[in-house]
């Protein structure tokens, strides 16, 4: 996570003294969702709206494709023309790899690796051609000064240059067609809302409207003010509600970006709003185009040509999303294969121990509060199953079967959730454990006990997690237990890495053996 100079961190948001009118810490509203707002959100895409492709990942993929393309052309011509006549393959391999790498670096230097560049194949195609030509001229100069004229075939050099250039331009044209298709289906758009109305919001919306190429798709405006400073329509975009409405809106449709148009000097008002919004898995930015307070240029990031200050980033984004997805699928599939005999033995034991199905489905909170169904081995007598967990399982609970006591204590009842990871993708191997909908601690809903509770849903939940390996699993009969669990979940989110996931997986078996809170 990054924060603006003198800006806010998650701890600032959680610990700030920003108060609502009755003097309590600001928290998301618990009022029922507005049917109008829910209908509007679902009309704009609904909960199944797929996230945009990351520009960072797209650019990285294109770099790899272009490097492979240039190398493939060079090696192909070498094999067809040079290899039958010469055995100096090592020099050709070195030449191909060096020229290919320098070309990719050059494309990056002239800003030809961005979604904007991919959408403009003619303009940026000329830049690509210029870089490829320049790199080749440098290579020819190096061959001349190092007296390597006899090492490389002139026919090979000219053929690689010409065919390589044609391949690059054709590839850029194909990428442009793919990008247009992605744009049509909305996979390149960042669905964005503006927080704050009046002249600042109008100025920002006008600035976005003046840009011919941008990935920002404005959905509407949210503002807590109801006076003349916040009209119902700003630069043609409707005011959809206040900050509490925005939180509910984001639960029912995909939002990628929130931009505040409040001045940075309005610190208390910003903190009040951020305390409600930081629980969402979205990027939050502070518009800097009208701020009189100026920082060094490198302090800003840019959305198109509009300067902004980064307040919050999604916890897992860009290549991190790719690496975690691959990690979950590969390790999850391997775990399913290795543990399949254990799954079979447990299934037989559950079936022989008591009547009823082997598996048990339960509704739980998933990513961004979406309701998901997770699989478990059935551990209770079928006529006493408690899908809503109206009463938590306690030590010696008569509802639990003999096999159920063992598989609950060792968490073997959770193993079928590997199917959620590998086939449905609504769980990760590691993450905050998905809690049952309407779960309580000391007869109070979790979000009433822990301020910022829903921030744990900014990432996909997991089969195991940092809280579980630290002993915070099982019954939550006191407020302190759920408080400590959430603290560990948030620490995991803020410090996530693939190596952290791997470490948690490796120590999970040891933690389960030592656990004392699961019944």
Buried (B, 14 or more C-beta within 10 A) or exposed (E): EEBBEEBBBBEBBBEBEBEEEEEEBBBBBEEEBBEEBBEBBBEBBEBEBEBBBBBBBBBBBBBEEBBEBBBBBBBEBBEEBBBEEBEBEEEBBEBBBEBBBBBBEBBBEBEBBBBBBBBBBEEBBBBBBEBBEBBBEEBBEEBEEEEEEEEBBEEBBEBBBEBBBEBBBEBBEEBBEEBEEBBEEBBBBBBBBBBBBBEBBBBBBEBBEEEEEBBBBBBBBBBBEEEEEBBEEBBEBEBBBBBBBBBBBBBBBBBBBBBBBBBBEEBEBBBBBBBBBBBBBBBBBBBBBEBEEEBEEEBBBEBBEBBBBBBBBBBBBBEBBBBBBEBBBEBBBEBBEEBEEEBEEBBEBBBEBBEBEBBBEBBBBBBBBBEBEBBBBBBBBEEEBEEEBEEBBEEEBEBBBEBBBBBBBBBBBBBBBBBBBBEEBBBBBBBBBBBBBEBBBEEEBBBEBBBBBBBBBBBBBBBBBBBBBBBBBBBBBEBEBBBBBBBBBBEBBEEBEEEEBBBBBEEBEEBBEEBEBBB
